[in-house]
Amino acid sequence: MKYDFLIVGAGLYAAVFAHEAVKAGKKVLVIERRDHIAGNAYSEETEGIQVHKYGPHIFHTSDPEVWEFVNRFAEFNRFTNCPIARYGDEQYCLPFNMHTFHAMWGVKTPAEAKARIEEQKREAGIGEPKNLEEQAISLVGRDIYEKLVKGYTEKQWGRPCTELPAFIIRRLPVRFTYDNNYFNDRWQGIPIGGYTAMAEKMFEGAEILLGTEYFADRAHYDSVADMQIFTGPIDRYFDECYGTLEYRSLRFETEVRPESNHQGVALVNYTEKSIPYTRIIEHKFFDPDRQAELPSTVITREYPAEWKPGDEPYYPINNERNNSLYEKYRALAETKKGLRFGGRLGTYRYLDMDKVIAQALKDVRECL
């Protein structure tokens, strides 16, 4: 074998794994079907602005080991995520907090806000939430659900909220304070110079082949390394022998605009179902220290899309059918020696970046 590790895919999981393996003196080959590294966190410069090509990626973590690790490869700026939600002519703060409750109901104290939510929960007759709609009403009441959750979520997932599992909405922060910071984590920011530059440093010492499709010459790539790390779709690896795992996809429309400030914030969510995109991203606002000096701006409209095999998979649909199917693939994977699956597609889970890094660090230590 020429290499100790073959890593299929060049996203964040692969970058962490490759770095630790190279540091341990191992020979690593990385192959990537796209023409760039960094996976969906990939960013490139346009008009002096780091543009997130596959949607916004905001790093946040409360894990001191992960924070120390990423700071070896990049300096992080002071970006704080404070998105806005628009419903018609109305505008609200996200995450749901006292600013949101005041704008919606005119309440001024946490006690008033909690009372209004409990009243609407009682009126809806909800006990233990059985779906996303009931979970959302239990968390924030019917008014906020109808205006700020329902349309956005049904666009995002392409299904009625009553058919979506309750757990999807549980990760949404709800606060009874005047705090617009979306994340609760101790550390937050975006790497200065972009995620691509950070990933380049992580991959130093590994051999990388871009524009290389593993499945086009599978027999060859299976023969070049003692161990293979696969970060693509796990069902695709096994030729979908049990069936196809389902995803939601996205498409993006990006434009340069001859204005210094289009919307005044990095993210604006459009919650009406009649508006086809879910949000507009203004990339310059991811860099608080440089945004004022740039005369133009770059915006991206993000459209949710149905997924079919061959499309770019973004969000696993973790319903009962897909989770049961994934468990079959996971059990099959455990029978294969010299093979490990990682990352969002390899484990069929939506993962924040810090969780991807933590998992990669754990896995590479076990492999080494």
RAQUI-V910633 format. One record per run of one state. SS is the DSSP state (H for helix, E for strand, L for the rest). FROM is the first residue (numbers start at 1). TO is the last residue. If there is no record, write none. Layout:
BEGIN
{{SS,FROM,TO} {SS,FROM,TO}}
END
This chain:
BEGIN
{{L,1,2} {E,3,8} {L,9,11} {H,12,23} {L,24,27} {E,28,31} {L,32,38} {H,39,41} {L,42,42} {E,43,46} {L,47,48} {E,49,52} {L,53,58} {E,59,61} {L,62,63} {H,64,70} {L,71,75} {E,76,76} {L,77,83} {E,84,87} {L,88,89} {E,90,93} {L,94,95} {E,96,96} {L,97,97} {H,98,105} {L,106,109} {H,110,124} {L,125,131} {H,132,157} {L,158,160} {H,161,163} {L,164,166} {H,167,170} {L,171,173} {E,174,174} {L,175,186} {E,187,189} {L,190,190} {E,191,191} {L,192,194} {H,195,202} {L,203,206} {E,207,209} {L,210,213} {H,214,222} {L,223,224} {E,225,230} {L,231,233} {H,234,237} {L,238,246} {E,247,257} {L,258,266} {E,267,270} {L,271,278} {E,279,282} {H,283,286} {L,287,290} {H,291,293} {L,294,296} {E,297,306} {L,307,314} {E,315,316} {L,317,319} {H,320,333} {L,334,338} {E,339,341} {L,342,342} {H,343,347} {L,348,352} {H,353,367} {L,368,368}}
END
